[in-house]
């Protein structure tokens, strides 16, 4: 589980990719770059990468924040069916040539 430090507004039309810091369960901090954001059935998903460069691994993160959480709480999507479905949405939004999903 990742705790997002601060609130991030993702501008879908922005040319610059937002860098976002997450605090991991062990207290360490991990930085990701938000490539895209989507909402499916009321759940916010982020497509994040390790680097703003074109050749980088990407991950899908799911907002699991509760009403009592002061900051956004995210987890990596690990369920294969959910991951495939959400990733297909990101492929449509971004464009098939810009992103490659390896199963």
C-alpha positions in Angstrom: 0.0 0.0 0.0 1.2 3.5 -0.9 0.3 6.7 0.9 0.3 9.7 -1.4 2.1 12.7 0.1 0.0 15.7 -0.5 -2.8 16.1 -3.0 -2.1 15.9 -6.7 -4.3 17.3 -9.4 -3.5 15.6 -12.7 -4.0 17.9 -15.7 -4.9 15.5 -18.6 -4.0 18.1 -21.2 -0.6 19.0 -19.6 2.5 18.3 -21.6 4.6 17.8 -18.5 4.2 14.6 -16.5 3.6 15.1 -12.8 6.0 13.6 -10.3 4.3 12.2 -7.2 5.9 10.8 -4.1 4.4 7.8 -2.2 5.3 6.6 1.3 5.5 2.8 1.4 4.4 0.7 4.4 8.1 0.5 5.6 8.3 4.4 5.7 10.5 4.7 2.6 9.5 7.1 -0.2 9.0 6.0 -3.8 8.6 8.5 -6.7 6.5 7.8 -9.7 5.5 9.9 -12.7 1.8 10.1 -13.5 1.3 9.4 -17.1 -2.5 9.2 -17.1 -5.5 9.1 -14.8 -9.0 7.6 -15.3 -12.1 6.8 -13.2 -13.9 3.5 -13.8 -17.0 2.7 -11.8 -16.2 5.5 -9.4 -12.6 4.2 -8.7 -9.6 6.4 -9.6 -6.7 4.6 -11.3 -3.3 6.1 -12.1 -0.9 4.9 -14.8 2.5 5.7 -13.4 6.0 5.2 -14.6 9.4 5.0 -12.9 10.9 7.6 -15.2 9.6 10.4 -17.5 11.5 8.9 -20.3 9.7 7.1 -23.1 11.2 3.7 -22.4 10.0 3.0 -18.9 8.0 0.4 -17.1 4.5 1.5 -16.1 2.2 0.4 -13.3 -1.5 0.8 -12.6 -2.3 2.1 -9.2 -5.8 2.1 -7.6 -7.1 4.6 -5.1 -8.3 2.7 -2.1 -8.7 5.8 0.2 -11.4 5.7 2.8 -13.5 8.6 3.9 -11.4 8.9 7.1 -8.1 9.1 5.2 -6.5 12.6 5.1 -4.3 11.7 2.2 -4.9 9.5 -0.9 -4.0 5.8 -0.4 -3.1 3.8 -3.5 -2.2 0.2 -4.1 -0.7 -1.5 -7.2 -3.3 -3.4 -9.1 -2.3 -7.0 -9.0 -5.5 -8.8 -9.9 -4.8 -9.9 -13.5 -8.4 -9.4 -14.8 -8.7 -6.0 -13.2 -5.2 -5.0 -14.4 -5.9 -6.1 -18.0 -9.3 -4.3 -18.1 -7.9 -1.0 -16.7 -4.8 -1.2 -18.9 -6.9 -1.5 -22.0 -8.7 1.7 -21.0 -5.4 3.5 -20.7 -4.3 2.1 -24.1 -7.4 3.7 -25.7 -6.9 7.0 -23.9 -3.2 7.2 -24.7 -3.1 5.5 -28.0 -2.0 2.0 -29.0 1.3 3.1 -30.3 2.4 4.9 -27.1 2.0 2.0 -24.7 2.6 -1.7 -24.8 1.0 -4.2 -22.5 3.0 -7.4 -22.0 0.9 -10.2 -20.4 
